[in-house]
Amino acid sequence: MIEVNELTKRYRNVTAVDGLTFAVRSGQVTGFLGPNGAGKSTTLRMILGLTEPTSGTAAVGGRRFRDRPRGLRHVGALLDAGDVHGGRSARAHLWALARSNGLPRQRVDEVLREVGLAGVARRRIGGFSLGMKQRLGIATALLGDPPLLIFDEPVNGLDPEGVLWARGLFRRLAGEGRTVFVSSHLMSEMENTADHLIVIGRGKLIAAEPLTDFAARGTRQQVTVRTPDPRALTTILNAEGATVTEHHDGSCTVTGLTAARIGQLAFDHRIMLHEVTTHAASLEEAFMELTADSVEYLAGEQR
Ligand SMILES: Nc1ncnc2c1ncn2[C@@H]1O[C@H](COP(=O)(O)OP(=O)(O)OP(=O)(O)O)[C@@H](O)[C@H]1O
């Protein structure tokens, strides 16, 4: 469990994190979302004790970082996949970390297998692609088998197969009861991964809720309707306050009424319907709507 309370970080002329309060529970994947520059990395660094907050607190398991036991057995984190010694092999890099954390050497081969790098374990990290470095970063986070895992943009640079693999891994780790906190600036990456979302913009909290609630409150639902008499239906639906857009293929998109209400009105007015399809709010749309005001680089303006 991570508890962040009124967490704030100010740099000279930028408030990177602005009074954030939220909790991250164990046993589920929590997505940490926000547009570029929203303050995600700064927040994660404060949770990990790598950046000192200007004010507020970040606690894990009820204890602040300075009072917590340290090391890879307690928390595993991937912050910057490029931040590794390029001259070492993947195995040597992990051996060094295992040694300094009092972990058995065999754990290194286990995690290399887990992340799919067993075949390149002896190769210099300097020659690794970004995706391979991400996998190595994930291996590092897993090395101590910790109950808390924090990943900052972990799927950057992974190919589609790698993205699927990472999703499955995060879900499995959460299923084992761990706390899994994963940041991303793309909603699509969270859609099939996260149970819970923390959404921030310009350092401030925008939403902290289950993914399903987030999707539901974002965009209005749309209903696609097909009828041989679109004009008559449009008149009736408009009179009920709905917005109707007619398309070239004869279908109409209706917002402002449920499919059931549209069906009832059509029935009452003896208008035949060939199709009534409800489109669940797209998560991507919900995310864009909620963060629209906080996109840092919109139209070239800076905060
Ligand atoms: N050391 C620093 N000194 C000054 N400003 C900083 C520093 N670190 C971060 N910032 C600023 O704080 C804001 C938040 O940055 P942060 O990297 O936390 O955002 P982010 O959500 O992780 O973004 P991204 O998705 O682009 O990685 C940005 O405006 C950034 O320029």
The ligand as a MOL file (V3000), in Angstrom:
LIG
                    3D

  0  0  0     0  0            999 V3000
M  V30 BEGIN CTAB
M  V30 COUNTS 31 33 0 0 0
M  V30 BEGIN ATOM
M  V30 1 N 14.8890 18.5080 -11.7270 0
M  V30 2 C 13.9550 19.3360 -12.2630 0
M  V30 3 N 14.1590 20.6630 -12.3140 0
M  V30 4 C 13.2420 21.5080 -12.8220 0
M  V30 5 N 12.0500 21.1100 -13.3100 0
M  V30 6 C 11.7820 19.8000 -13.2930 0
M  V30 7 C 12.7050 18.8370 -12.7710 0
M  V30 8 N 12.1530 17.5950 -12.8660 0
M  V30 9 C 10.9500 17.7840 -13.4470 0
M  V30 10 N 10.7220 19.0810 -13.7040 0
M  V30 11 C 9.5090 19.6540 -14.3250 0
M  V30 12 O 8.4080 19.2060 -13.5860 0
M  V30 13 C 7.3200 18.8840 -14.4450 0
M  V30 14 C 6.8860 17.4440 -14.2400 0
M  V30 15 O 7.8750 16.5630 -14.7720 0
M  V30 16 P 7.7850 14.9720 -14.6870 0
M  V30 17 O 8.9910 14.4390 -15.3690 0
M  V30 18 O 7.5410 14.5730 -13.2830 0
M  V30 19 O 6.4930 14.6940 -15.5440 0
M  V30 20 P 5.9690 13.3200 -16.1910 0
M  V30 21 O 4.5120 13.2870 -15.9510 0
M  V30 22 O 6.7780 12.1880 -15.6980 0
M  V30 23 O 6.2310 13.5650 -17.7230 0
M  V30 24 P 6.6130 12.5550 -18.9300 0
M  V30 25 O 5.4020 11.7430 -19.2550 0
M  V30 26 O 6.9400 13.5370 -20.0250 0
M  V30 27 O 7.7790 11.7640 -18.4500 0
M  V30 28 C 7.7740 19.2170 -15.8550 0
M  V30 29 O 7.3450 20.5220 -16.1850 0
M  V30 30 C 9.2720 19.1580 -15.7400 0
M  V30 31 O 9.8560 20.0210 -16.6980 0
M  V30 END ATOM
M  V30 BEGIN BOND
M  V30 1 1 1 2
M  V30 2 1 2 3
M  V30 3 2 2 7
M  V30 4 2 3 4
M  V30 5 1 4 5
M  V30 6 2 5 6
M  V30 7 1 6 7
M  V30 8 1 6 10
M  V30 9 1 7 8
M  V30 10 2 8 9
M  V30 11 1 9 10
M  V30 12 1 10 11
M  V30 13 1 11 12
M  V30 14 1 11 30
M  V30 15 1 12 13
M  V30 16 1 13 14
M  V30 17 1 13 28
M  V30 18 1 14 15
M  V30 19 1 15 16
M  V30 20 2 16 17
M  V30 21 1 16 18
M  V30 22 1 16 19
M  V30 23 1 19 20
M  V30 24 2 20 21
M  V30 25 1 20 22
M  V30 26 1 20 23
M  V30 27 1 23 24
M  V30 28 2 24 25
M  V30 29 1 24 26
M  V30 30 1 24 27
M  V30 31 1 28 29
M  V30 32 1 28 30
M  V30 33 1 30 31
M  V30 END BOND
M  V30 END CTAB
M  END
